[in-house]
Amino acid sequence: MKPRRSLVILLCALLNATAPQVAGASILPDVPDIKAVTDYRPKIPLRVYTADKVLIGEFGAERREFVPVAKVPALLKSAVLAIEDTRFYEHGGVDWIRALGAAKANIGDFGSQGASTITMQVARNFFLSRDKTLPRKLTEVALAYKIEKALSKDQILEVYLNQIYLGQRAYGFASAARTYFGKPLPDLSLGEIAMLAGLPQNPSSSNPVSNPQAARKRQQVVLRRMRELAIITEPQYRRALAERLQVRSYGATLNPRAAWVAEIARQAVHARFGQAAYERGITVTTTIVAAEQDAAYESVRRNVLAYDRRHGYRGPEARIALPAGADEKTDAIAAALQKRPAVDGLIPAVVVAASPKRVRALLANGDAVEVTGPGLAFAAGTLSSKAKPASKLTPGAVIRLAKAADGALSIAQLPEVAAAFVALDTETGAYRALVGGFDYSVHKFNHVTQAWRQPGSSIKPFVYSAGLERGFFPGTQILDEPPDFSAEKAYANWSPRNDDNVFEGPVTVRHALSRSRNVPTVRMLRALDVDYTREHLARFGFDAARQPRNLTLGLGTGAVTPLQMAGAYAVLANGGYRVEPWLIARIQDGDGTVLLDHTAPQPRQSSARVLDERNAFIVDSMLRDVTRVGTAAAASRQLQRVDLAGKTGTTSNAVDGWFAGYGGGVSAVAWMGYDEPRSLGGREFGSTLALPMWIDFMRVALAKTPQHEPLPPEGVARAGGDWVYAEYAEQEHPPEAADGFEALMGTFSSADEATQ
């Protein structure tokens, strides 16, 4: 052994033996109390899960997940120690051999060149700033010795593994594993472990979300160190280097597929527990089914984007001036794109060069991309020399790009139209899926629960339900001809029409509903009495005060929410019982104590009957015709089921598009429209806007549900080829609606109504 090396070892041994006493004598009285470490109680955020245990929301200043050191994978512990503190189990809090090595580069700086031990990092993270002053560093040393005296090595390592900041608001390795890879610790690969182990040194510069290249280099350093220490074999090393890691692009921002669901749960828990909701490790289990939530989310996005493409490219979102200097240009682009965060699948970019054959753009991270060929098709008109200046793509234009599965880029745009989707269990009222809009990061308004919109013809089944109580049955004849309101002051300037401007003469109630004929509906409503019908609608959960007191009620000029509509259709689906929508099934705190257990109500036990079972059965039979041969026939055809029922709805000038329906125990409602009401287009209807969303969702929701045809309840019979209440079946002439109008009440707002 060389004399100099021997001297260094001897000096280190002396320092290791005497430093605790020296530190204690000089500065220990001023060292903070270490109870925060010895009685470690991390602030665990609120987490929201689906019924099948998929994490959909996390709320708290810090993302944490406490894992006992005994349950941390051995390979992860080895990786962390290899790169952060090789002699952790040998030193007494300060690794003087390492510190002296660091001193060669920066004398006295225990925090540089990897001199800080894990114990010192724990001390610094809990009690100290990162200032590189001598007093602060001496205090750090003293704290390290104090911690080593109070806790075992495994306890110190446990605190470190759960407390260390690793970027993207993630504290601790368990939280980082879910943040970056969407996995629990035991499921991490060697390559993923090495990337996480490389983060403590600098979680900002080595962040795999914002700086993947730096993260990759740091990962390679960790793997190389693990190989040098024989923690892994050469084949393991090579495989880990070659492994392609799938880093979650949204990092600490959770997948937006259930953002509105998570927010509803957050508000409910915060209302009950206050700030403690974000610190006690509370977990909320909702009634949402993950696969159905995904299906609803994807369906909304797919159909909103399809509508958006049908109506053409509007041009760039904004324009910025591009400085001449390269650095200044990069800064200007980054600043502009920071204001427009990436929406799931729609990446913001700034055009730096454009021609009819190629568009070159820069992304927020500085990467340059090119769009060519089919990727330019949607915006081709804005690349032409004849394009209007306001829409033309030129350098400085802020655009959106969509990336296909094969990596190909295409020009896209952020839709302006809004949409909503909600699905309930028809027997219990439990939410199965909820999507409050196109993208939560763009617009947090929940259209399912907060948007009051005109329902159009989707309200008609409830008007016809009122008709059954007054003697209108599916076989009843109603005249489909323009009514004469010339003698009625309130309606003198109104002439309700059918959307196709065709009048069919005498039609049955069944035909009128399945084909969504407006005029027969108005005639029926006039015979029923408007106030009676408003009261009948209230049975289904509609707000009577928001329904007009005139004949336009039957054409959907009132106001409803998609959630109200889903609950109302559930009444028809379950035989006449009102269900209360509910979302939260269970709440537990961090210790596993159950704070709330909402047992699912047994079908019809906790629900109040609001409708005669016979009424529900007959309306259901007519709504099944809507999906077989009526305005929603595409539903039965595409889903290959005969147990579907529902109704399309399109308001005047196609301002709102609806489809509400049910099947297989699921009541689901789809809606599309603009927040600032305007026409969706002259060729758009509920059948083109909302029905495709509903079909896409039901294809997943009912995939494993057998078809079911309801049995006729007691008290109904066949008469004249259709269903009637049994008491009418023996009559020689079943009741038919007269052509006259006996009553007219209230005023009305003139507006032509579409038939869909």
SULRAGI-V599859 format. One record per residue. RES is the residue in three letters. SS is DSSP state (a for helix, b for strand, c for the rest). PHI is phi in whole degrees, -180 to 180 (* if undefined). OMEGA is omega in degrees with one decimal (NA if undefined). Layout:
res: [RES/RES]
ss: [SS/SS]
phi: [PHI/PHI]
omega: [OMEGA/OMEGA]
This chain:
res: [MET/LYS/PRO/ARG/ARG/SER/LEU/VAL/ILE/LEU/LEU/CYS/ALA/LEU/LEU/ASN/ALA/THR/ALA/PRO/GLN/VAL/ALA/GLY/ALA/SER/ILE/LEU/PRO/ASP/VAL/PRO/ASP/ILE/LYS/ALA/VAL/THR/ASP/TYR/ARG/PRO/LYS/ILE/PRO/LEU/ARG/VAL/TYR/THR/ALA/ASP/LYS/VAL/LEU/ILE/GLY/GLU/PHE/GLY/ALA/GLU/ARG/ARG/GLU/PHE/VAL/PRO/VAL/ALA/LYS/VAL/PRO/ALA/LEU/LEU/LYS/SER/ALA/VAL/LEU/ALA/ILE/GLU/ASP/THR/ARG/PHE/TYR/GLU/HIS/GLY/GLY/VAL/ASP/TRP/ILE/ARG/ALA/LEU/GLY/ALA/ALA/LYS/ALA/ASN/ILE/GLY/ASP/PHE/GLY/SER/GLN/GLY/ALA/SER/THR/ILE/THR/MET/GLN/VAL/ALA/ARG/ASN/PHE/PHE/LEU/SER/ARG/ASP/LYS/THR/LEU/PRO/ARG/LYS/LEU/THR/GLU/VAL/ALA/LEU/ALA/TYR/LYS/ILE/GLU/LYS/ALA/LEU/SER/LYS/ASP/GLN/ILE/LEU/GLU/VAL/TYR/LEU/ASN/GLN/ILE/TYR/LEU/GLY/GLN/ARG/ALA/TYR/GLY/PHE/ALA/SER/ALA/ALA/ARG/THR/TYR/PHE/GLY/LYS/PRO/LEU/PRO/ASP/LEU/SER/LEU/GLY/GLU/ILE/ALA/MET/LEU/ALA/GLY/LEU/PRO/GLN/ASN/PRO/SER/SER/SER/ASN/PRO/VAL/SER/ASN/PRO/GLN/ALA/ALA/ARG/LYS/ARG/GLN/GLN/VAL/VAL/LEU/ARG/ARG/MET/ARG/GLU/LEU/ALA/ILE/ILE/THR/GLU/PRO/GLN/TYR/ARG/ARG/ALA/LEU/ALA/GLU/ARG/LEU/GLN/VAL/ARG/SER/TYR/GLY/ALA/THR/LEU/ASN/PRO/ARG/ALA/ALA/TRP/VAL/ALA/GLU/ILE/ALA/ARG/GLN/ALA/VAL/HIS/ALA/ARG/PHE/GLY/GLN/ALA/ALA/TYR/GLU/ARG/GLY/ILE/THR/VAL/THR/THR/THR/ILE/VAL/ALA/ALA/GLU/GLN/ASP/ALA/ALA/TYR/GLU/SER/VAL/ARG/ARG/ASN/VAL/LEU/ALA/TYR/ASP/ARG/ARG/HIS/GLY/TYR/ARG/GLY/PRO/GLU/ALA/ARG/ILE/ALA/LEU/PRO/ALA/GLY/ALA/ASP/GLU/LYS/THR/ASP/ALA/ILE/ALA/ALA/ALA/LEU/GLN/LYS/ARG/PRO/ALA/VAL/ASP/GLY/LEU/ILE/PRO/ALA/VAL/VAL/VAL/ALA/ALA/SER/PRO/LYS/ARG/VAL/ARG/ALA/LEU/LEU/ALA/ASN/GLY/ASP/ALA/VAL/GLU/VAL/THR/GLY/PRO/GLY/LEU/ALA/PHE/ALA/ALA/GLY/THR/LEU/SER/SER/LYS/ALA/LYS/PRO/ALA/SER/LYS/LEU/THR/PRO/GLY/ALA/VAL/ILE/ARG/LEU/ALA/LYS/ALA/ALA/ASP/GLY/ALA/LEU/SER/ILE/ALA/GLN/LEU/PRO/GLU/VAL/ALA/ALA/ALA/PHE/VAL/ALA/LEU/ASP/THR/GLU/THR/GLY/ALA/TYR/ARG/ALA/LEU/VAL/GLY/GLY/PHE/ASP/TYR/SER/VAL/HIS/LYS/PHE/ASN/HIS/VAL/THR/GLN/ALA/TRP/ARG/GLN/PRO/GLY/SER/SER/ILE/LYS/PRO/PHE/VAL/TYR/SER/ALA/GLY/LEU/GLU/ARG/GLY/PHE/PHE/PRO/GLY/THR/GLN/ILE/LEU/ASP/GLU/PRO/PRO/ASP/PHE/SER/ALA/GLU/LYS/ALA/TYR/ALA/ASN/TRP/SER/PRO/ARG/ASN/ASP/ASP/ASN/VAL/PHE/GLU/GLY/PRO/VAL/THR/VAL/ARG/HIS/ALA/LEU/SER/ARG/SER/ARG/ASN/VAL/PRO/THR/VAL/ARG/MET/LEU/ARG/ALA/LEU/ASP/VAL/ASP/TYR/THR/ARG/GLU/HIS/LEU/ALA/ARG/PHE/GLY/PHE/ASP/ALA/ALA/ARG/GLN/PRO/ARG/ASN/LEU/THR/LEU/GLY/LEU/GLY/THR/GLY/ALA/VAL/THR/PRO/LEU/GLN/MET/ALA/GLY/ALA/TYR/ALA/VAL/LEU/ALA/ASN/GLY/GLY/TYR/ARG/VAL/GLU/PRO/TRP/LEU/ILE/ALA/ARG/ILE/GLN/ASP/GLY/ASP/GLY/THR/VAL/LEU/LEU/ASP/HIS/THR/ALA/PRO/GLN/PRO/ARG/GLN/SER/SER/ALA/ARG/VAL/LEU/ASP/GLU/ARG/ASN/ALA/PHE/ILE/VAL/ASP/SER/MET/LEU/ARG/ASP/VAL/THR/ARG/VAL/GLY/THR/ALA/ALA/ALA/ALA/SER/ARG/GLN/LEU/GLN/ARG/VAL/ASP/LEU/ALA/GLY/LYS/THR/GLY/THR/THR/SER/ASN/ALA/VAL/ASP/GLY/TRP/PHE/ALA/GLY/TYR/GLY/GLY/GLY/VAL/SER/ALA/VAL/ALA/TRP/MET/GLY/TYR/ASP/GLU/PRO/ARG/SER/LEU/GLY/GLY/ARG/GLU/PHE/GLY/SER/THR/LEU/ALA/LEU/PRO/MET/TRP/ILE/ASP/PHE/MET/ARG/VAL/ALA/LEU/ALA/LYS/THR/PRO/GLN/HIS/GLU/PRO/LEU/PRO/PRO/GLU/GLY/VAL/ALA/ARG/ALA/GLY/GLY/ASP/TRP/VAL/TYR/ALA/GLU/TYR/ALA/GLU/GLN/GLU/HIS/PRO/PRO/GLU/ALA/ALA/ASP/GLY/PHE/GLU/ALA/LEU/MET/GLY/THR/PHE/SER/SER/ALA/ASP/GLU/ALA/THR/GLN]
ss: [c/c/a/a/a/a/a/a/a/a/a/a/a/a/a/a/a/a/a/a/a/a/a/a/a/a/c/a/a/a/c/c/c/c/a/a/a/a/c/c/c/c/c/b/c/b/b/b/b/c/c/c/c/c/b/b/b/b/b/c/c/c/b/b/c/c/c/c/a/a/a/c/c/a/a/a/a/a/a/a/a/a/a/a/c/c/c/c/c/c/c/c/c/c/c/a/a/a/a/a/a/a/a/a/a/c/c/c/c/c/c/c/c/c/c/c/c/a/a/a/a/a/a/a/a/a/a/c/c/c/c/c/c/a/a/a/a/a/a/a/a/a/a/a/a/a/a/a/a/a/c/c/a/a/a/a/a/a/a/a/a/a/a/c/b/c/c/c/c/b/b/c/a/a/a/a/a/a/a/a/a/c/c/c/a/a/a/c/c/a/a/a/a/a/a/a/a/c/c/c/c/c/c/c/c/c/c/c/c/c/c/a/a/a/a/a/a/a/a/a/a/a/a/a/a/a/a/a/c/c/c/c/c/a/a/a/a/a/a/a/a/a/c/c/c/c/c/c/c/c/c/c/c/c/c/a/a/a/a/a/a/a/a/a/a/a/a/a/a/a/a/a/a/a/a/a/a/a/c/b/c/c/b/b/b/b/c/c/c/a/a/a/a/a/a/a/a/a/a/a/a/a/a/a/a/a/a/a/a/a/c/c/c/c/c/c/c/b/b/c/c/c/c/c/c/a/a/a/a/a/a/a/a/a/a/a/a/a/c/c/c/c/b/c/c/b/b/b/b/b/b/b/b/b/b/c/c/b/b/b/b/b/c/c/c/c/c/b/b/b/b/b/a/a/a/a/a/a/a/a/a/a/a/c/c/c/c/c/c/c/c/c/c/c/c/c/b/b/b/b/b/b/b/c/c/c/c/c/b/b/b/b/c/c/c/c/c/b/b/b/b/b/b/b/b/c/c/c/c/b/b/b/b/b/b/c/c/c/c/c/c/c/c/c/c/c/a/a/a/a/c/c/b/c/c/a/a/a/a/a/a/a/a/a/a/a/a/a/a/c/c/c/c/c/c/c/b/b/b/b/c/c/c/c/c/c/c/c/a/a/a/c/c/c/c/c/c/c/c/c/c/c/c/c/b/b/b/b/a/a/a/a/a/a/c/c/c/a/a/a/a/a/a/a/a/a/a/a/c/a/a/a/a/a/a/a/a/a/c/c/c/c/c/a/a/a/c/c/c/c/a/a/a/a/a/c/c/c/c/b/c/a/a/a/a/a/a/a/a/a/a/a/a/c/c/c/b/b/c/c/c/b/c/b/b/b/b/b/c/c/c/c/c/b/b/b/b/c/c/c/c/c/c/c/c/c/c/b/b/c/c/c/a/a/a/a/a/a/a/a/a/a/a/a/a/a/a/a/c/c/c/c/a/a/a/a/a/a/a/c/c/c/c/c/b/b/b/b/b/b/c/a/a/a/c/b/b/b/b/b/b/b/b/c/c/b/b/b/b/b/b/b/b/c/c/c/c/c/c/c/c/c/c/c/c/a/a/a/a/c/a/a/a/a/a/a/a/a/a/a/a/c/c/c/c/c/c/c/c/c/c/c/c/c/c/b/b/b/b/c/c/b/b/b/b/a/a/a/a/c/c/c/c/c/c/c/c/c/c/c/c/c/c/c/c/c/c/c/c/c/c/c/c/c/c/c]
phi: [*/-69/-56/-63/-64/-62/-64/-62/-64/-63/-64/-64/-62/-64/-64/-63/-80/-100/-58/-57/-71/-63/-62/-65/-71/-92/-129/-58/-59/-93/-75/-60/-66/-103/-60/-60/-91/-69/-117/-67/-132/-66/-83/-93/-72/-74/-125/-118/-125/-77/-63/-103/69/-96/-70/-124/-162/-146/-133/158/-63/-128/-92/-138/-152/-75/-130/-57/-59/-65/-99/-80/-53/-58/-66/-68/-60/-65/-65/-64/-66/-61/-97/-106/-164/-60/-99/-53/-82/-110/-86/-102/132/-128/-92/-69/-62/-69/-65/-68/-64/-67/-64/-60/-90/-154/-56/82/-96/-70/-94/-104/52/74/-80/-71/-82/-63/-63/-65/-65/-60/-59/-66/-65/-86/-124/-125/-82/-100/-62/-98/-103/-62/-59/-63/-72/-66/-64/-61/-63/-62/-63/-59/-65/-65/-66/-62/-74/-89/-125/-76/-61/-64/-66/-63/-64/-61/-61/-60/-64/-100/-104/-63/-81/-127/88/55/65/-92/-115/90/-74/-65/-66/-64/-61/-75/-66/-88/-124/65/-132/-77/-53/-63/-94/-73/-83/-61/-63/-69/-60/-64/-68/-67/-64/-84/-78/-55/-59/-159/-67/-85/-75/-104/-70/-70/-84/-89/-143/-61/-68/-65/-64/-66/-63/-66/-59/-65/-62/-64/-62/-63/-66/-65/-71/-60/-89/62/-73/-125/-87/-61/-60/-61/-60/-66/-64/-66/-63/-86/-66/-93/-86/-103/-84/-66/-65/-91/48/-75/-84/-65/-48/-77/-61/-128/-62/-70/-62/-61/-68/-61/-65/-60/-61/-66/-71/-65/-62/-91/-116/64/-60/-61/-59/-97/-129/-92/72/-68/-118/-117/-104/-96/-89/-63/-99/-57/-63/-73/-63/-61/-63/-65/-62/-65/-66/-60/-65/-61/-80/-66/-65/-64/-60/-61/-70/-61/-106/88/-83/-92/108/-65/-69/-163/-137/-130/-82/-98/-62/-74/-69/-61/-66/-64/-64/-61/-65/-65/-66/-60/-64/-68/-79/-63/-78/-128/-62/-63/-90/-45/87/-126/-94/-76/-154/-119/-69/-115/-159/-147/-151/-60/-108/-160/-124/-109/-142/-112/-93/-62/-86/93/-68/-96/-132/-127/-118/-139/54/-59/-65/-95/-57/-61/-107/-56/-64/-86/-101/-76/-67/-93/-65/-67/-55/-67/-109/-67/-85/-136/-52/101/-73/-92/-129/-119/-121/-110/-113/-78/-60/-85/92/-68/-100/-142/-75/-134/-155/-80/-63/-94/-74/-105/-156/-154/-149/-146/-133/-123/-74/-70/-93/-110/84/-65/-65/-112/-162/-154/-129/-86/176/-71/-155/-65/-68/-91/-148/-85/-59/-94/-68/-67/-105/-113/-88/-94/-131/-69/-86/60/-72/-69/-85/-58/-55/-82/-68/-69/-62/-62/-63/-60/-72/-114/97/-87/-126/-53/-89/-62/-90/-129/-83/-99/-141/-57/-75/-100/-105/-61/-91/-107/-59/-67/-119/-58/-101/-116/-138/-59/-132/-92/-61/-88/59/-111/-121/-101/77/-65/-134/-81/-58/-59/-65/-61/-76/-66/-98/54/-82/-75/-62/-60/-65/-63/-63/-63/-61/-62/-72/-78/97/-64/-64/-59/-67/-61/-65/-66/-63/-64/-59/-87/104/-77/-83/-60/-65/-96/-105/-67/-97/-157/-70/-70/-51/-69/-106/83/-96/-79/-136/-142/-106/-57/-65/-58/-65/-64/-66/-66/-69/-63/-62/-69/-74/-100/94/115/-105/-82/-115/-99/-59/-143/-119/-93/-94/-157/-130/-130/-91/-65/-91/91/-71/-78/-98/-154/-133/-94/-69/-58/-63/-66/-48/73/-77/-99/-103/-96/-71/-119/-146/-55/-57/-66/-62/-61/-64/-72/-62/-58/-63/-75/-69/-67/-66/-58/-88/-101/-131/-97/-70/-119/-60/-62/-63/-66/-67/-79/-90/56/-135/-113/-108/-101/-146/171/-150/-78/-154/-135/-85/-53/61/54/-80/-130/-122/-129/-143/-125/-170/-155/173/60/83/-122/-104/-134/-133/-120/-142/-143/178/-94/-62/-95/-50/-156/-64/-84/129/-64/-108/-107/-139/-57/-72/-99/-98/-101/-57/-60/-62/-63/-63/-59/-68/-64/-60/-86/-63/-106/-58/-111/-103/-67/-72/-143/-106/-68/-85/-61/-76/-63/101/-119/-150/-92/-150/64/86/-149/-80/-142/-66/-57/-67/-95/-66/-85/-69/-65/-128/-56/-59/-129/-76/-76/-78/-79/-120/-89/-144/-145/-130/77/-110/-146/-102/-66/-169/-75/-116/-77/-90/-70]
omega: [-178.5/-178.6/-177.6/180.0/178.5/180.0/179.5/-179.2/179.7/179.6/179.3/179.2/179.5/179.1/-178.9/-177.8/-172.7/-175.4/178.9/-178.9/179.3/-179.5/-178.8/-177.6/-172.5/-172.0/-175.3/179.2/-179.2/-178.4/-179.1/173.8/-174.5/-179.8/179.5/178.7/-176.8/175.6/-171.0/178.9/-177.8/176.1/-176.4/-175.3/173.7/178.6/-177.6/-176.2/170.1/178.8/179.9/166.4/173.9/-179.3/-178.8/-179.9/178.2/-174.4/-179.8/180.0/-177.7/175.0/-177.7/173.4/-175.1/177.2/177.2/-175.5/-179.7/-178.6/176.5/179.9/-177.7/-178.1/177.7/177.8/-179.9/-179.8/-179.6/-179.7/-178.7/-174.2/-175.7/-171.8/-174.1/-177.1/-176.9/-176.3/-177.6/-176.3/-177.8/-179.9/176.8/178.2/-173.8/176.0/179.7/-178.6/178.9/175.6/178.7/-177.9/177.0/-179.6/-177.0/-170.9/174.8/-178.3/-179.3/-176.2/-178.8/176.1/175.8/-176.2/-176.3/174.6/177.1/178.5/178.1/177.7/175.9/179.5/-178.1/-176.6/-177.4/-164.9/-166.7/171.9/179.2/178.2/-178.5/177.0/-178.2/178.8/179.9/-178.2/175.7/176.5/177.6/178.4/-179.3/177.9/179.8/179.0/179.8/178.3/-179.8/-179.9/-174.5/-173.9/173.5/179.0/-179.9/177.9/177.4/179.8/178.6/178.2/-178.5/-176.0/-179.2/-172.8/-170.9/178.7/-175.1/176.4/177.4/-179.1/-178.1/176.5/-178.5/-173.6/178.9/178.0/179.6/179.4/179.2/-178.5/-174.1/-173.7/179.6/-175.7/167.9/-176.4/-176.4/-176.3/-177.8/173.5/178.1/179.2/179.1/177.5/-178.5/179.4/178.0/-179.1/179.8/-174.1/-174.0/-177.7/178.6/-175.3/177.9/-176.5/-179.3/-177.2/-177.6/176.7/-175.6/-177.8/-174.4/-178.9/177.9/179.0/179.4/178.9/179.6/176.7/180.0/176.4/-179.9/-179.5/179.4/178.9/178.2/178.1/179.6/-178.7/179.0/174.3/176.1/179.8/177.9/177.6/177.4/179.5/-178.3/179.9/-179.5/177.6/-176.6/-175.8/176.7/-176.4/178.2/179.9/179.8/-173.4/-178.5/173.4/-176.0/175.9/-175.7/174.0/-172.6/-172.9/-178.9/-174.1/-178.8/176.8/-179.2/-179.1/176.6/179.3/179.9/-178.7/-178.7/-178.5/179.2/178.7/-177.2/-172.2/-179.7/-176.8/179.8/179.1/-176.0/-174.4/-172.0/-178.8/-178.9/174.6/179.9/174.1/-179.9/178.0/-175.5/175.3/-170.7/-177.8/-179.9/175.9/177.5/-179.2/179.3/-179.6/-178.6/179.8/178.3/-177.4/-178.1/-175.7/173.4/178.5/178.1/176.2/-177.6/179.7/179.0/-174.3/166.8/-179.0/-176.2/-177.3/-175.8/177.2/-177.8/175.8/175.4/175.0/-179.0/178.0/-178.6/-178.3/-176.8/-179.0/180.0/178.5/179.1/179.7/-179.5/179.2/179.7/-179.9/-179.4/-176.0/175.9/178.9/-178.0/-177.3/180.0/172.8/-177.0/176.8/-179.4/-171.0/177.4/179.7/177.4/179.9/175.0/175.2/-177.1/174.1/179.6/-177.7/-174.8/172.6/176.9/-176.2/176.6/178.0/-177.3/-179.3/178.0/179.8/175.9/179.1/177.7/176.1/-178.7/172.3/-177.5/-179.6/-179.6/-169.4/-175.4/-176.2/-174.6/-177.9/-178.6/177.2/-179.6/177.6/-179.2/-177.7/177.2/-177.3/-176.3/-176.4/-174.7/176.7/179.5/177.5/-177.1/179.2/175.9/-175.2/173.4/178.0/174.6/-178.1/180.0/-178.8/-180.0/178.5/-178.7/-179.4/175.3/178.1/-179.6/175.5/177.6/-177.9/174.8/-177.5/178.6/179.4/178.0/176.4/177.2/177.6/179.8/168.7/-173.4/-178.2/-174.5/-176.2/-179.8/173.6/172.7/176.9/177.5/174.9/-172.0/-179.6/-177.9/-178.5/-175.5/-178.4/-180.0/-174.8/-174.4/177.9/-178.1/-177.6/179.9/-174.3/-171.5/-175.1/175.3/-174.7/174.3/-176.4/-177.0/-174.2/177.4/175.8/-171.8/-179.1/-177.2/170.9/179.6/174.6/175.9/179.3/178.9/-179.4/180.0/172.6/172.7/178.2/-174.6/-178.7/179.7/179.5/174.2/-177.4/175.7/177.0/-178.3/178.0/179.4/179.8/-173.1/-178.9/-177.2/-175.9/-175.8/-175.4/-172.4/-177.2/-175.9/174.4/-179.4/-177.7/170.1/-173.8/-178.8/-179.2/176.7/178.1/-168.6/-178.4/-179.6/177.5/177.3/175.1/179.5/179.9/-177.7/-179.2/-176.1/178.8/176.6/179.1/-176.2/-173.3/176.6/178.6/178.3/179.3/178.9/-178.1/179.4/180.0/-176.5/-170.6/-174.2/-177.6/176.9/-177.9/177.2/178.3/178.9/178.6/-179.4/177.3/-175.5/179.5/176.8/178.3/-176.7/-178.6/-179.4/177.4/-175.8/178.1/176.8/-171.4/177.7/175.3/-177.2/180.0/171.6/178.7/174.7/-179.6/178.9/170.6/174.9/178.5/176.0/-178.1/179.2/177.9/-179.6/179.2/176.2/177.9/178.1/-176.8/-172.8/175.5/172.1/-178.0/176.4/177.4/177.4/179.3/177.3/-171.2/-172.3/-179.1/-173.2/173.9/176.7/174.1/-174.9/178.8/-179.8/178.5/-179.3/-179.3/177.9/176.5/-178.7/179.0/-178.8/-179.9/175.1/-178.0/171.8/178.2/-177.1/-177.7/179.1/175.0/-179.3/-175.0/175.6/-179.3/179.6/179.6/-179.5/-178.8/-176.1/176.2/177.4/-178.8/178.9/178.9/175.0/175.5/178.4/-177.7/178.3/-174.6/-175.5/-173.5/178.4/-178.0/179.4/-178.0/-179.9/-178.4/-176.6/-178.7/178.5/177.6/179.1/-177.5/-179.7/178.6/179.1/-176.4/172.8/176.0/175.6/-178.1/-177.7/-179.7/177.6/177.1/178.4/174.4/-175.2/154.4/177.8/-179.0/-176.0/178.3/176.3/178.8/-179.7/172.5/-174.2/-177.7/175.9/180.0/173.9/178.5/177.4/178.1/170.8/-167.7/171.6/-174.8/175.0/179.2/-176.6/-179.1/-179.4/179.5/174.4/-179.0/178.9/-174.7/-171.4/-178.2/177.9/176.3/-177.7/-179.8/179.8/179.6/-176.0/177.3/178.2/-174.1/-175.6/-174.7/-176.8/-178.3/179.7/178.8/-176.9/174.8/-178.1/176.4/178.0/178.5/174.5/175.8/173.3/-178.5/176.6/176.9/-179.2/177.1/-180.0/-175.8/171.0/170.0/-172.5/-176.5/177.8/-171.7/-177.0/-179.9/-178.6/178.7/177.8/-175.1/175.6/-179.5/178.3/-179.7/-177.2/177.1/-178.0/-173.2/175.3/-174.6/171.9/177.4/178.0/178.0/-174.1/177.6/173.7/-177.6/176.3/-174.6/-170.3/NA]
